Amino acid sequence: RWDWREYYGDPAKEVNKTNIKWGGFIDGVEEFDPLFFGISPREAELMDPQQRLLMTYVWKVIEDAGYSPQDLSGTQTGIFVGTGSSGYDGLISKANVAIEGYSSTGIVPSVGPNRMSYLLNLHGPSEPIETACSSSLVAIHRAVQALESGACEMAIAGGVNTLVTPDLYISFNKAGMLAEDGRCKTFSDQANGYVRGEGAGMLLLKKLKDAESAGDHIYGIIKGTAENHGGRANSLTAPNPKAQAKLLETAYTKAGIDPRTVTYIEAHGTGTELGDPIEINGLKAAFKELYEATGDAGVTNNHCGLGSVKTNIGHLELAAGVAGVIKVLLQLQHKTLVKSLHCDKVNPYIQLTDSPFYIVQEKREWKSLQDETGKEIPRRGGVSSFGFGGVNAHVVIEEY
């Protein structure tokens, strides 16, 4: 890490200083068992911590799914992971460490997923995805596409994010993106930016019929995914609500479910004064169109909760989308909607009247809806992720 005091100052008056000193950091982010993965300790030191975390959590997700890595050897299993350059190569250079033959493989993001495909003898696609904050949700989207096209029979998808240099803190602070008080206050009238966070999350995906026939434990069903770009907006990094609305319409149309049965949305929700209302406006516009397409456009009550895991663990950037998916899966498992923190009073620019939405400001039971015959409808939710370069993604999830 770095000593925050070295870089702490007034960014408006001092060069390369920031008044941001907060983050969601993983204790022991550098810890790794290289010999377990057949890597020498010397080579492991030159591996970006993102690669180390990626390898560890790909292994863990295989075990969690009830498989041994040997079961996957020789299969058309794909790996799609949100990962990118962390600046670790700069730390190595600064430390005057001798360049080795394996220095290059230690810092190139594509080698992370490639290492696991090599280690486990997997023959499906093996790809890094880097679309900034939407990376891991785009990775899930690509994995679903690969399963649908037959490019792979099983896929591991997720993301990994580490914070090892202060450079992006300084840049994001100057861009007005980060909260000075170290709290991500999504939807709040006090919203003033997000807090950066580290994390890793992986999912093992299979076609439903294959998972059922194998007797797998199933956390949830992905009903639909979508990805798009905002095109021309007010600026390169400004969100485009029309593109966000179109994304949602595509995802829910593809999912083939009644939009009125969606009762939770895990928002991108970075906790910015203007970004949050723009996202809400996109949601309202999309669901207005989706409701009208059912022939019953009337909204009877606010029955679809909105929340953001960024208020709990910070913004995991490259891994933010998969963190949101894991939150929704855990909420399904416990039939509970958890409180979105730091939102005592809602941003006045967020207007939810005459919409299906409400903000989950207290923990509550995630109640299931019933159809006309009184039969219980599976709980359904969605997850949004928007990259600051304009790449948007959404995933629709249903209870199994």
Secondary structure, DSSP 8 states (H G I E B T S, - for coil): ---HHHHBS-TTTSTT-BS----B--TTTT---GGGGT--HHHHHTS-HHHHHHHHHHHHHHHHTT--HHHHTTS-EEEEEE----SHHHHHHHTT----TTHHHHH-TTHHHHHHHHHHT--S-EEEE--GGGHHHHHHHHHHHHHHHTS-SEEEEEEEE----SHHHHHHHHTT-B-TTS---TTBTT---B-BB-EEEEEEE--HHHHHHHT-----EEEEEEEEE--S-SSTTS--HHHHHHHHHHHHHHHTS-GGG--EEE------TTHHHHHHHHHHHHHHHHHHHTT-----S--EEEE-THHHH-B-GGGHHHHHHHHHHHHHHHTEE---SS-SSB-TT---TTSSEEE--S-EE----B-TTS-B---EEEEEEE-TTSEEEEEEEE--
